[in-house]
Amino acid sequence: MRVLVQRVLHASVTIEGAKKAQIGRGVLVFVGVENADTHQDAEWLAAKVVNLRIFDDEQGVMNRSVLDVDGEMLIISQFTLHALTAKGNRPSYIRAAKPDVSVPLYEQFCTFAAEKLGKPVQTGVFGADMKVELLNDGPVTIWIDSKQRE
């Protein structure tokens, strides 16, 4: 399972012209699921994201988490995080899990994140054509793969 975490001042997702979700200061998290992913990957990554120290403390050092700053979280499914680009110019998504695997794991990730954050998270709609807007703060953008824990 992979996530791309962006520290944001605000972010939103619009589907078919209607705003589905929006947050203020916090993190926008894109989540990609592959066939080898498990419940443990979702739980580990949710904890990692909620506790990731990417917000400034009083000295201007990134030493605080989204939990520490009482920030918000917007989570968007993103199968393209598993794109293979070594051959040719058209990405292959063969490693991205099909919906029967990815939907439950995406939903588990969202549930774990909300539990660890101590409040609801905002989400997009799995498989929908989403328009995501954000104001990246920093910019701070971090990629984490649950298969690379060490």
N, C-alpha and C positions, 0 to 999 in steps of 0.2 A: 504494500500500500504506500502510496506517495502523497505528500501534501506540498503545496506551495503556499507559504504564509506571507501575507503582506500586511505590514503595520499601516493602518489607515486613519485619516482624520474623519472620513465618512465613506460609506460604500452602499450601493443598492443594486438590486436585480429587478429587471422589468421583463415580463413575459406577455407577449401579444398586446403590447401597448399599456399594460397595467403594472404598476409597481407592486411586486410581490413581497419584497422585504427591503429594509434599510437599517443601517446602523450608524452611530456616531463613532467616536474614538474607539478603536479596538483593532481587531484583526479580521481580514478577509482570508478565508482558507479554501483553496481549491483541493479537492480530494479525488485521487485516481485509484481504482481498485484493479488488481490483476488476479488471475486464477489461483495463484498460490497463496493468496491472503486469507487470514483467519480472524476470528473474533479477537485473538490476542494482539494482532497487528492493529486493529481498530482501537483497542483499549490503550495500548502503549502509545500510539501516535496522538490520541486525544489528550492523554496526560502530558506528553511532550509539548504539544502546542499550547495548552493552558498554562503551563509553567515556564515556557520559553521566555527568557529574560531579554526582551527587545525594546522595552520602554525605559526612558531616562529616569534616573533618580535625581535627587536634589543637586548633585554634583555634575549632572549631564552625562553620566555613565549609564550605558544600557545594562541595568541591574534589576529591573522590575518586570514582572509578567503582566499579561492582560488581566489576570486574577488580582494582582497587587494594585493595579490602577483602576479596578472596577470597570474595565472596558467591556465592549460588546464583541460578538462574534457572528460573522456571516459565513456560512459554509455552502459551497457550490460543488456539485459533482463535475468532474473534469476527466473523462476517459483519455483525452489527448496527452495527459501527463505520462502515459506509457507508450508514446510514439517511438517507433524505431526508425532512425533516419540514416543509418549507415549506407544503405544501397539506394541509389537513385535520388530523385527529388520529391517523390510522393511518400509521405510517412505511412508506415504500416502500424496498425493498431491490434495486431494479432495477440499481444500480451495483455491487452485490456480485457477484463472479465465481462462476460455477457450479463444482462440484467438479472438473471436468476441468482447469480453470485454477487454481483456488485450492489444491487439495491439493498439487500439485507445488511451488508457490511457498511455501506454508506449510512444507512439509518442507525446502525449500532454506533458508528463513529459520532454521529450527531447526538445521540443519547448520552454516550460517555462524556462528550465535551460539555454538554449542559449540566450533567451531574457534577463534573469536576469544577466547572465555572460557578456553580451554585445559582444559576439562573437560566432561563430559556435562551437558546441560540436561534438566529434567523437562518433560513435556508432558501435555496432555490427549489426547482422542481426537477427531479431526476429525469434526464432524457429530453427535457424541453429546450427549445431554442431560446436562450436567455441573453439578455443584454445587460452586461455588468458594468457599472460605473464605480470609479473609486478615486480617491485622492490619496495616493501613497504618501506616507509621512516619512521623510528621510532622504531618499527612499530606503526602505528596509524591506527586502524580499529574501526569504529563506526557503530552501528546498530540503525536505526531509524524506527519507525512504526507510520504511520499517525493516527492510532487508539489510540495511547497513547500520546496524545498531552499535557496532564496535568501531 
